[in-house]
């Protein structure tokens, strides 16, 4: 997906107008868009292009039928319309400082450059690596494929525990290695196995970019994964990749895209003989997320019911693909709660998310942080300020232990939702703990 074109600069008179300032502080995007149209001549269709939104979504916001709450979307509006970050409660945007005035902060280095240079000099160059690779016969056997599958399983475990930022170079390197193996003539079983492994590595790479909120890169790798799976007609894995792309679309506030992608995923799954009920349950839950983002209560509840029905059909002898093993009962429960939470049904969401959080493995730092912030949001929606802040404080240590911009985004959203209660003791305690452990996450947020 290409980057959206940017609008002309907003007039200084508009950016300094008290009405615009007030609208930005309240994040009243309906009023902001109307002011931008009236005072800057930027019409809704152009606003949509600049902010990577659909024209219909912009129209709904202007008409007051929809609110924009996702941090990703707010950042796109700031960047697309060139609204300074502080006006929307964001950190200073990269485009606000001219390059000539940009100062790179100096941080203490653990190892000096001079001590690293001898180490680098002692390593063979990239050209030598290529020569050695040509000389390598690269005999391939089923055990080689088993080893590659084992490394992928380990990558996913480490991704759950630590995030994918530092993991990505290793995954991309192995993806390139497998793609290189595909260039040689192989017996069909080995060649098909390599295609499947390459598809899994490409999806994992896309996932690490998605978790880092680098959506264009994520989409590129997901698309590559889709093509690799299609080459061996692995329709269940194609459904898996399309489900990932659907989830990303919900984060980008593109529910129409999310629904289309998950519907395509379900079509692929049904076209595959013997698709496991666990796969169908996972896909039904992704469908529920898309309907919930659209605000369709009936369709969301129907999809949730289908997910539970399919999950109830899981049998011991099912041949589940390895990539869907994560979708266990705990995941079903927490996703059900999140789907209700997306609909604003906090009373239904809270006990489900709380129950799943009690069951979740302690080593899954990202999952625990992510779900704890969802629980805190639902508690806040129910007016339970003290409980919400306590839950959010429990989420800070796992959030600090994992490198995930997706988790950081949920943290900032919760912090912003505390704005009306900023002086309450529970909120003060939460903010103090947050500034102690994750000061960068709120460095650009307004203080009372």
Phi, psi and omega in degrees: 000129181285157179292139180294145178290148184261146180284172172294161182296145176285143180299143177301324180298328178284317182293337180259001179288129180304327179294317179293318180300315180296319180296321179291318179299324179275354186051044177271086188287337173299314179291321179300313181296323179293320178294319179297321178293313185287321188261338182242355179069023179260108187278163185308322180297321178289321176302316180300315181294317182296323188257008179056047175241164175277148178303322180295323178295317178299318178298319178296321179294315180298323181281356178081015181268352181211144175253152176250114186242337184294134181300323179301317182291319180298319178294322178295323179293317178302312182288320184289322181262359182058049172267119183309141186305318185297334181292333180253013179075026180253166172292161178303130183281153185298329183280353183284338181251122177303144181307324183292340182257358182289130179244123178278120182297140179272128178241146179297132180266135178293321181232129181288155181299324183295329180281338180278324186306316178299325179295315180295319181298332181279354180268148176293148179287169182298326180293323178293319176303318180296319179296315179296325178295321178295324181285340182284127180289336178053054174299137184240137179219167177304328179294329176296317179295321178299320179295319179294319177298321179296321179293325178295317178300321179292322177301316181295320178298314180293327177298317178298321186278325189232352186089169188260359187300309181278344181281331190304316181302321179293319181294315179297320178299318179290325176300314179296324179298314182291320177300322178295322178297330182289345182288338181271158177289130181225153170301148186307315181300318179291319180296317178297320178298319178295320177300317181295319179294318178298321179297318179295318179294321178294321177294318178298319177297315177302321180296319180296324176290322177298316181295334177272003181061031173258080196288326179295316178295319179300314181297322180297316180287324176298318179296319177298318179298319179300316180296320179294320178291323179295328181299334178246015176055041177270085186292327178295319180289325174301320177298321179299315181294316179298326177294322175298316180294327177295316179298319178299321181296326177294324178291329179274008181057046176237070186296329177298315176297318181300317181292319179297319182291318181287330175295318176297322178298316180295323177299317179296318181296318181291333179282350180265127181294131174075029177299132185290143177304328180297322177295315181295325177295316178299317181293322178297324179290323175296325176297320178300319178301316182296314179297321180295321178296328176282348180081019181268100186294312184298312181295324178296313181296323178296316180293321177299315179299319178296320179300317181289325178296313180295321180296325179292344180269358180295132180239160183301323184274007181298143177264075181288136170298147182301328186287351180254003182300333181296338186276076180261190183297322178299317179294320177301315182294312184292323179293326175298316178298318181294321178299316176296321179297321178297331178278352184086012181268069188296325182296327176280325186288318190303307183294329180292312181294321180297318180296314180296322181296325178294331182274339191293143182293139185296334183282346180276077187299315183295315180299317181295318179295313182302311184286328177295321178292326175296318179296317179299320179297317181292323178295322178294320178299331180271005178082013181265073186300311183299315180295319181298315180293323178295316178298317181294324177295323177294335182279342185295314180301312177294329177294324179286338184275349185236143177267097184212110177293335178295315177296318179300322178297317178295323178298313181295323178298316179295318179301319179293325180292343178279356186310314181293344184246018191303330184267359178288146184305318181296319179291322178297317180295319178297313182296322179298316179293322180294316180292334179286318188260327183224061186297330183292334184292339182234017183296334181257007183274148183290146176256150178294000000 
